[in-house]
Amino acid sequence: MKTTNKEQGFLRTTWIVIPLLFCAAGLFAWNWVAQRSWPVQWVHVEGTFKHVSAEEIRARVAPFVKSGFFGIDATRLRTEIEDMPWVRHADIRRRWPDALVVTVEEQEPVARWHDGRLMNGMGELFDTGSSEGFEALSVLAGPAGLEVDVFEAWRSCSDVLASAGLLIRRITLDDRRAWSLVLDDGAEIALGRKATQTRVRRLARVYAALMDTEPPPVTVDLRYTNGLAVRREVTPFVLPARTLDKQPGENTAAEERAEDSPPDKDNSA
């Protein structure tokens, strides 16, 4: 007896569906057994913590351990922990027969971005909601998407200026791609768009000499091929009010007394 095309199609579908059902049932059974036969008894949290605690990490892990030793979704758990503001990286490992090891690398801020976010030693931005307590860190500013470029320039300039005992309070890359610095003494440094490292080295060589002359420099413009321009803060000279009101030919009372007094005698022998 020959089977029809319809019956042949049904048989083919059956041979496909039935094994899939068995597989699904097997996976369900394995998961059910795994959760009960191999529960996670211990959660070890490793790392050096300053801004996040091991207890906070364990709180994130707790919902996942219910899946058992074999059922834990390590990828999802890692993402859950790395979503914490102060966590840079998390590593999840199973330790036979009933332990889970979570290793956490905390963010370590080395600079501040101008919008309030912090930067780690890789030039990566992270947001903790506040930069309070990190006011001593340098401020970096620049267009969006160029954060790493600004970070690398700051680190390079800092290395050069450190040899002269100078610290950078702020580095800025403006929309014209021109660089400028503010040093820890408040002096503003214009570097321009070209040969910035050469200009920074020039600044390191001459800054001590600039500081030897009073008053100290307010701005230093290094946008010259072989030189620089310095502007210093000039203390204004204030004349007495009576002097300002005096008419031409009119003497003040002090001047009149001086004119009427005889010259001092020389008592030297």
ABEGO torsion letter per residue (X at the ends): XBBBAAAAAAAAAAAAAAAAAAAAAAAAAAAAAAAAABBBABBBBBEBBAABBAAAAAAAAAAAAAAEAAABBAAAAAAAAAABAABABBBBBBBOAABBBBBBBBBBBABBBAAGBBBBAAGBBBBAGBABGAAABBBBBEBBGAAAAAAAAAAAAAAAAAAAGBBBABBBBBAAGBBBBBBAAGBBBBAEABGAAAAAAAAAAAAAAAAABOBBBABBBAABAABBBBBBBBBBBBBBAAAAABBBGBBBAAAAAAAABBBBBBABX
